[in-house]
Amino acid sequence: DGTVFRISSNLNLALHHLIEPGQSRNLWVDQICINQNDGSEKDTQVRLMGKIYGNADKVAI
């Protein structure tokens, strides 16, 4: 949707290692997918993280 996110330098580095040019990949990144400014949303999402990671094909931490 064109939303711009500020990300940490560590996430930037990880994304460069995880995504090859021209490659399509679905990623769930909690720093982006969870509204970090909404405590209620963060609490809800943190409780779901076990299920999210448990259903993933691959996990990179």
N, CA, C and O atoms as a GROMACS GRO file, in nm:
protein
  244
    1ASP      N    1   0.081  -0.120   0.000
    1ASP     CA    2   0.000   0.000   0.000
    1ASP      C    3   0.085   0.127   0.000
    1ASP      O    4   0.032   0.237   0.010
    2GLY      N    5   0.216   0.112  -0.012
    2GLY     CA    6   0.304   0.227  -0.020
    2GLY      C    7   0.347   0.284   0.115
    2GLY      O    8   0.416   0.386   0.120
    3THR      N    9   0.307   0.218   0.223
    3THR     CA   10   0.346   0.266   0.356
    3THR      C   11   0.496   0.252   0.374
    3THR      O   12   0.554   0.149   0.340
    4VAL      N   13   0.558   0.355   0.428
    4VAL     CA   14   0.702   0.354   0.452
    4VAL      C   15   0.726   0.319   0.599
    4VAL      O   16   0.663   0.376   0.688
    5PHE      N   17   0.819   0.226   0.624
    5PHE     CA   18   0.854   0.185   0.760
    5PHE      C   19   1.001   0.212   0.784
    5PHE      O   20   1.085   0.188   0.697
    6ARG      N   21   1.031   0.260   0.902
    6ARG     CA   22   1.170   0.267   0.944
    6ARG      C   23   1.203   0.132   1.006
    6ARG      O   24   1.128   0.082   1.090
    7ILE      N   25   1.313   0.073   0.964
    7ILE     CA   26   1.354  -0.057   1.018
    7ILE      C   27   1.493  -0.045   1.076
    7ILE      O   28   1.570   0.045   1.042
    8SER      N   29   1.524  -0.137   1.164
    8SER     CA   30   1.657  -0.136   1.227
    8SER      C   31   1.763  -0.178   1.125
    8SER      O   32   1.732  -0.242   1.024
    9SER      N   33   1.885  -0.142   1.153
    9SER     CA   34   1.994  -0.182   1.063
    9SER      C   35   2.008  -0.333   1.061
    9SER      O   36   2.045  -0.390   0.958
   10ASN      N   37   1.980  -0.400   1.174
   10ASN     CA   38   1.988  -0.547   1.177
   10ASN      C   39   1.884  -0.609   1.085
   10ASN      O   40   1.913  -0.705   1.014
   11LEU      N   41   1.761  -0.555   1.087
   11LEU     CA   42   1.657  -0.608   0.998
   11LEU      C   43   1.694  -0.581   0.853
   11LEU      O   44   1.675  -0.667   0.767
   12ASN      N   45   1.745  -0.464   0.825
   12ASN     CA   46   1.787  -0.432   0.689
   12ASN      C   47   1.890  -0.533   0.639
   12ASN      O   48   1.880  -0.582   0.527
   13LEU      N   49   1.988  -0.562   0.722
   13LEU     CA   50   2.092  -0.659   0.685
   13LEU      C   51   2.032  -0.798   0.664
   13LEU      O   52   2.065  -0.867   0.568
   14ALA      N   53   1.943  -0.839   0.755
   14ALA     CA   54   1.880  -0.970   0.743
   14ALA      C   55   1.799  -0.981   0.614
   14ALA      O   56   1.806  -1.083   0.545
   15LEU      N   57   1.724  -0.877   0.581
   15LEU     CA   58   1.644  -0.880   0.459
   15LEU      C   59   1.732  -0.891   0.335
   15LEU      O   60   1.696  -0.960   0.239
   16HIS      N   61   1.845  -0.825   0.337
   16HIS     CA   62   1.937  -0.835   0.223
   16HIS      C   63   1.992  -0.977   0.208
   16HIS      O   64   2.022  -1.020   0.097
   17HIS      N   65   2.006  -1.049   0.319
   17HIS     CA   66   2.055  -1.187   0.313
   17HIS      C   67   1.944  -1.286   0.279
   17HIS      O   68   1.970  -1.391   0.220
   18LEU      N   69   1.820  -1.253   0.315
   18LEU     CA   70   1.709  -1.346   0.295
   18LEU      C   71   1.645  -1.335   0.157
   18LEU      O   72   1.582  -1.430   0.110
   19ILE      N   73   1.660  -1.221   0.093
   19ILE     CA   74   1.590  -1.199  -0.034
   19ILE      C   75   1.692  -1.178  -0.145
   19ILE      O   76   1.773  -1.085  -0.141
   20GLU      N   77   1.686  -1.266  -0.243
   20GLU     CA   78   1.773  -1.254  -0.360
   20GLU      C   79   1.707  -1.163  -0.463
   20GLU      O   80   1.584  -1.164  -0.476
   21PRO      N   81   1.785  -1.084  -0.535
   21PRO     CA   82   1.726  -0.998  -0.640
   21PRO      C   83   1.643  -1.081  -0.738
   21PRO      O   84   1.686  -1.187  -0.784
   22GLY      N   85   1.526  -1.031  -0.770
   22GLY     CA   86   1.437  -1.100  -0.863
   22GLY      C   87   1.359  -1.215  -0.802
   22GLY      O   88   1.280  -1.279  -0.871
   23GLN      N   89   1.380  -1.241  -0.675
   23GLN     CA   90   1.314  -1.352  -0.607
   23GLN      C   91   1.191  -1.301  -0.532
   23GLN      O   92   1.193  -1.192  -0.476
   24SER      N   93   1.086  -1.380  -0.533
   24SER     CA   94   0.966  -1.347  -0.458
   24SER      C   95   0.964  -1.432  -0.331
   24SER      O   96   0.989  -1.552  -0.336
   25ARG      N   97   0.935  -1.370  -0.218
   25ARG     CA   98   0.934  -1.444  -0.092
   25ARG      C   99   0.835  -1.378   0.002
   25ARG      O  100   0.830  -1.256   0.014
   26ASN      N  101   0.755  -1.460   0.070
   26ASN     CA  102   0.664  -1.410   0.172
   26ASN      C  103   0.735  -1.413   0.306
   26ASN      O  104   0.789  -1.516   0.347
   27LEU      N  105   0.733  -1.300   0.374
   27LEU     CA  106   0.796  -1.291   0.506
   27LEU      C  107   0.699  -1.231   0.606
   27LEU      O  108   0.621  -1.142   0.572
   28TRP      N  109   0.704  -1.280   0.728
   28TRP     CA  110   0.632  -1.218   0.838
   28TRP      C  111   0.739  -1.164   0.931
   28TRP      O  112   0.816  -1.240   0.990
   29VAL      N  113   0.745  -1.033   0.943
   29VAL     CA  114   0.847  -0.966   1.024
   29VAL      C  115   0.774  -0.892   1.135
   29VAL      O  116   0.702  -0.796   1.109
   30ASP      N  117   0.793  -0.937   1.259
   30ASP     CA  118   0.715  -0.876   1.367
   30ASP      C  119   0.740  -0.726   1.379
   30ASP      O  120   0.648  -0.652   1.414
   31GLN      N  121   0.860  -0.681   1.350
   31GLN     CA  122   0.890  -0.537   1.357
   31GLN      C  123   0.803  -0.456   1.262
   31GLN      O  124   0.776  -0.339   1.286
   32ILE      N  125   0.760  -0.519   1.154
   32ILE     CA  126   0.676  -0.452   1.054
   32ILE      C  127   0.529  -0.492   1.070
   32ILE      O  128   0.440  -0.408   1.062
   33CYS      N  129   0.503  -0.620   1.092
   33CYS     CA  130   0.366  -0.671   1.093
   33CYS      C  131   0.288  -0.636   1.220
   33CYS      O  132   0.165  -0.637   1.218
   34ILE      N  133   0.358  -0.606   1.327
   34ILE     CA  134   0.291  -0.567   1.451
   34ILE      C  135   0.310  -0.417   1.470
   34ILE      O  136   0.422  -0.366   1.463
   35ASN      N  137   0.200  -0.348   1.494
   35ASN     CA  138   0.207  -0.204   1.520
   35ASN      C  139   0.281  -0.183   1.652
   35ASN      O  140   0.226  -0.206   1.759
   36GLN      N  141   0.405  -0.139   1.642
   36GLN     CA  142   0.491  -0.125   1.759
   36GLN      C  143   0.446  -0.012   1.852
   36GLN      O  144   0.492  -0.003   1.966
   37ASN      N  145   0.357   0.074   1.805
   37ASN     CA  146   0.308   0.185   1.887
   37ASN      C  147   0.175   0.155   1.955
   37ASN      O  148   0.120   0.241   2.024
   38ASP      N  149   0.124   0.034   1.937
   38ASP     CA  150  -0.005  -0.005   1.994
   38ASP      C  151   0.017  -0.121   2.091
   38ASP      O  152   0.028  -0.236   2.050
   39GLY      N  153   0.022  -0.088   2.220
   39GLY     CA  154   0.050  -0.189   2.323
   39GLY      C  155  -0.049  -0.304   2.322
   39GLY      O  156  -0.011  -0.419   2.342
   40SER      N  157  -0.176  -0.274   2.298
   40SER     CA  158  -0.279  -0.378   2.295
   40SER      C  159  -0.255  -0.475   2.179
   40SER      O  160  -0.264  -0.596   2.196
   41GLU      N  161  -0.225  -0.419   2.062
   41GLU     CA  162  -0.197  -0.505   1.946
   41GLU      C  163  -0.072  -0.588   1.971
   41GLU      O  164  -0.070  -0.708   1.940
   42LYS      N  165   0.031  -0.526   2.027
   42LYS     CA  166   0.153  -0.601   2.055
   42LYS      C  167   0.126  -0.718   2.149
   42LYS      O  168   0.173  -0.829   2.126
   43ASP      N  169   0.049  -0.693   2.256
   43ASP     CA  170   0.016  -0.800   2.351
   43ASP      C  171  -0.057  -0.914   2.282
   43ASP      O  172  -0.025  -1.031   2.303
   44THR      N  173  -0.154  -0.880   2.199
   44THR     CA  174  -0.232  -0.982   2.128
   44THR      C  175  -0.142  -1.062   2.034
   44THR      O  176  -0.148  -1.184   2.031
   45GLN      N  177  -0.060  -0.993   1.957
   45GLN     CA  178   0.025  -1.059   1.859
   45GLN      C  179   0.133  -1.145   1.925
   45GLN      O  180   0.165  -1.253   1.876
   46VAL      N  181   0.188  -1.098   2.035
   46VAL     CA  182   0.290  -1.176   2.105
   46VAL      C  183   0.231  -1.308   2.152
   46VAL      O  184   0.299  -1.411   2.148
   47ARG      N  185   0.106  -1.307   2.196
   47ARG     CA  186   0.041  -1.431   2.238
   47ARG      C  187   0.022  -1.527   2.120
   47ARG      O  188   0.011  -1.648   2.140
   48LEU      N  189   0.016  -1.474   1.998
   48LEU     CA  190  -0.003  -1.558   1.879
   48LEU      C  191   0.129  -1.602   1.815
   48LEU      O  192   0.128  -1.684   1.724
   49MET      N  193   0.240  -1.550   1.861
   49MET     CA  194   0.368  -1.576   1.794
   49MET      C  195   0.405  -1.724   1.792
   49MET      O  196   0.463  -1.771   1.695
   50GLY      N  197   0.373  -1.798   1.896
   50GLY     CA  198   0.402  -1.941   1.896
   50GLY      C  199   0.331  -2.011   1.781
   50GLY      O  200   0.389  -2.096   1.714
   51LYS      N  201   0.206  -1.975   1.759
   51LYS     CA  202   0.128  -2.034   1.649
   51LYS      C  203   0.183  -1.987   1.514
   51LYS      O  204   0.194  -2.066   1.420
   52ILE      N  205   0.216  -1.860   1.505
   52ILE     CA  206   0.270  -1.805   1.380
   52ILE      C  207   0.399  -1.876   1.342
   52ILE      O  208   0.414  -1.925   1.230
   53TYR      N  209   0.493  -1.882   1.437
   53TYR     CA  210   0.620  -1.948   1.409
   53TYR      C  211   0.603  -2.098   1.391
   53TYR      O  212   0.672  -2.160   1.310
   54GLY      N  213   0.511  -2.157   1.466
   54GLY     CA  214   0.487  -2.301   1.456
   54GLY      C  215   0.432  -2.343   1.321
   54GLY      O  216   0.454  -2.456   1.277
   55ASN      N  217   0.360  -2.254   1.254
   55ASN     CA  218   0.302  -2.284   1.123
   55ASN      C  219   0.392  -2.243   1.007
   55ASN      O  220   0.357  -2.264   0.891
   56ALA      N  221   0.505  -2.186   1.038
   56ALA     CA  222   0.596  -2.140   0.933
   56ALA      C  223   0.670  -2.258   0.870
   56ALA      O  224   0.701  -2.356   0.937
   57ASP      N  225   0.698  -2.246   0.741
   57ASP     CA  226   0.782  -2.346   0.674
   57ASP      C  227   0.926  -2.335   0.721
   57ASP      O  228   0.993  -2.436   0.743
   58LYS      N  229   0.972  -2.211   0.735
   58LYS     CA  230   1.108  -2.184   0.782
   58LYS      C  231   1.103  -2.063   0.873
   58LYS      O  232   1.020  -1.973   0.854
   59VAL      N  233   1.192  -2.060   0.971
   59VAL     CA  234   1.200  -1.947   1.064
   59VAL      C  235   1.343  -1.899   1.068
   59VAL      O  236   1.436  -1.979   1.084
   60ALA      N  237   1.361  -1.769   1.055
   60ALA     CA  238   1.494  -1.707   1.070
   60ALA      C  239   1.483  -1.607   1.183
   60ALA      O  240   1.398  -1.517   1.181
   61ILE      N  241   1.568  -1.623   1.281
   61ILE     CA  242   1.564  -1.533   1.398
   61ILE      C  243   1.693  -1.453   1.402
   61ILE      O  244   1.711  -1.371   1.492
   0.00000   0.00000   0.00000
